[in-house]
């Protein structure tokens, strides 16, 4: 079989006509990511899970401290954390400092949420927090080079988000849910909402906002706050998850992600500093018992066979000079062609279908009769002619014949026929000089 192109009008054997430029690489931004996708992304960039978790918590804490110093709203904090997480999953951490990535994410989030702040203002606020005894102003010359670095990282953040700058704010839905369930605005409801709101800030130190919607995060925060404080437990746990566009599996995953943060990094969170660690451990045990009784998975769409295919990070993959980290990835990016970003996944699929109609190959079967001569059986019994005889050894430096030089062979050589000049006469009666 041979390929046949529809628009091939040239001679047989010639290269097929090209149908315009290639489609290139199309990327569509994803609003939600499963836990398996996040782990694959970390494995692809060669990140150490333990080290990456520490950098994630420290980066979000830096964003929170700077936005508090600049008195920015919480929606800017939410957007900055999402940008920071996506940048860490898209770009290798050895190419930049995590502090610069956190400040660049906050700088870009200020543009997206229309709370404009200059890069020098953000750098100055961070410098004054680190050096309270030597405070300075934003027009200092020390911020000239770091300001250019933030602008350069901003381009990488845009690529990491695939130009999809949509973000979610679960705090608004959390306020509506608490007001809908509790109703009365008394002191107990205010303390309850204040604790749940503070927990929503700690939630961005996990990957829960990348995996679930605002409704799921808001209801999970309300139910977890009720379990920790022991107030309004029946009211919040009696909510129908389907009515609020969520499910029990998603709610349990968000709550367990938060409890893992509080149990493993107690001092790095706001709620963990005020409450006892045993409270989080007991709450985690209750949720795990409920999950086991209902037969729910730990993560959404969890696949154990797919997790085995993950590449574990090694010291060689973390090296910037390793061929796996630089050579193969650079070659892959260079051969991918033009990268285009689309917002609608259906439009990308439709474009691919239209493009394939012009570049696909169609095959047709052709039957051809060929007469082959029948060999004579007597020719097969004849011995094959022998080829030219090769020399028995390499020629020496002093001779061309047999037995001369290195590797030569003399058939007449024998211990009894050495022709020793020292021997006279024959037999055993000869004498020596």
PyMOL commands that set and color helices and strands:
alter all, ss='L'
color gray80, all
select helices_A, chain A and resi 35-44+49-69+74-90+93-95+98-112+119-130+143-160+170-182+187-203+208-211+214-229+233-237+241-244+248-264+270-274+277-294+304-308+327-335+345-359+377-381+415-417
alter helices_A, ss='H'
color red, helices_A
select strands_A, chain A and resi 2-4+25-28+339-342+362-364
alter strands_A, ss='S'
color yellow, strands_A
deselect
rebuild
show_as cartoon
